[in-house]
């Protein structure tokens, strides 16, 4: 699971959960996988990101320092774009779990795939 | 250069690359003859070496070990050895290099690459927590004769008559007695005893011993037997708080195995403080701190031992067994040992219970945190759900590799939709299967989801970003995607309400002015006298093999007709067979055909449009028929 995917994930389909966002990442294995850097792709992505959720995710996996506190105002700064690219596209949570911030229900991440299936207690 | 030499130099290059990457400061400089440390590539924990076997490789006996110092790294394929003088180091290097070239070394299967490096790096093994409170290991709880008879208690070759009694899981085989231990939720349903599988009488004496000796407070009424082949394991989990009693015991037979325990350290600290001071626990914000880190504890479970979980170890820690061939064990004298996995059988003893949990570990107890949940699926909905689990989800898991082999060519109109999205758009593929629509357009951000683990693993393996979920509960925020596609999915939902709910979920995750594309199978397989490609694929072989049958009731799900493959549909709701050819054994060439029945609701002309018109916040942009499917493109207002 890349951090970009975490940016959209929510546990709000659990009964009683209001936001279920952002999910807490409790990683036991985090890898960095090379992904080609495409500045335009990142420029287009930034306005769509929930920046505070991204900062939170980066903090969960120990990459907080790689990100500026605010979305960059200068989209032409390739160095900043590269750092964002790294955190959002290359940092990959391979093993661990995601946790609903409201119910603490845990969702395992195995081989990079978050298991968000609910059981009857959740619906 | 011979082929073998070429291969060897390739391996050497890889070893050097790994050294450069992990220890940039250690790369050999000019005056290597003054170094005392050797880097040994391809010889490490992940290639099956421990201290003893490396000493062997260096032609050293245990007694001579004092002359050198070894460093092994967790999860790495290399090691280092440090000598007290340059001369010994150079001699050892010559020995290693000679063995590698003449292939007369002890471990000819691994190509050794060794070189001198300036210094010995520090080994960082993860720091381990002390034994979790409440965890006890009773060695030699049973004797060898008892172990032998219990090893042969289960007939693993014969699959159980009912899946509730056990079966083969991804990474192990399992049998349940007394009650089913449901691994999805790690719980026992106390209202459903397994009448066909009472507790084996052979275990009664052992259970009696547990209670009489005070190991357990009450007699277990549930037993799960797990069989692990070398390389197999069990994911980390905590047994359900509410449905299992306050004590669990696990009896180990066969080979030893390393069990891992993990717990979030800060949360556990808070829990301990709350218990020791009797003060209410800290407020929620503190508890949910994302900076909490997991701490771990490992214990080698020897054969014939009983591992007892109570208190914190039972309620707060997760336990699991890594799927691997070797365990790394810190022996009592401080050495690292590799323990090769062997066949292991474990018997887990539990006591079922009813009602919400009342354990003192409130910060870890799901029953004492979330608001009471009082919802039940309506009876019809429950039937539909069971039908989907048995006749959609589990079928796709079973046929995943075969199904995936037949699904590689993207349908042109779906490709056109994806190609037409603006660069940078975020696309979600609901029911992505093997991921054949992910990655067609590199300018998009693409995520796929599916409820079949088998198919999803294939998609993930192709480098796509995937999430395991049900399409009726998409785990995404509202309005998070610019486009969503849902190809050949809604027709697997087994009631009109569920198909509508599936469509609403697609709309929910779309942003305003985002677009959706939906394909469902059409009841009408012939349009304007032209048969669909599905009908055209009918061959004489299919025709000979398949007979139309009126299905009897299947596994307790409603009776539905079974469709004859590659023919016109006679009704909307039915089972469509998937025939899986499997070789009966490696030696035999005869193939048996396993038939799986998938549930389908085929859509009538206008049905999908009608469903879309029930949703206020979308406009239908295009509605069309494509090779036996009804298709719709809509835009969210």
Interface residues (C-beta under 8 A of the other chain):
Chain A: X1 X2 X4 X5 X8 X9 X10 X11 X12 X13 X15 X16 X21 X24 X25 X26 X28 X40 X41 X43 X44 X45 X48 X56 X59 X60 X96 X101 X102 X103 X104 X105 X107 X108 X110 X111 X112 X113 X114 X115 X116 X117 X118 X119 X120 X121 X122 X123
Chain B: X184 X185 X235 X236 X262 X264 X288 X290 X291 X292 X294 X366 X369 X370 X371 X373 X375 X377 X423 X424 X426 X443 X445 X447 X449 X451 X453 X456 X457 X460 X465 X466 X467 X468 X469 X470 X473 X474 X475 X476 X477 X478 X480 X481
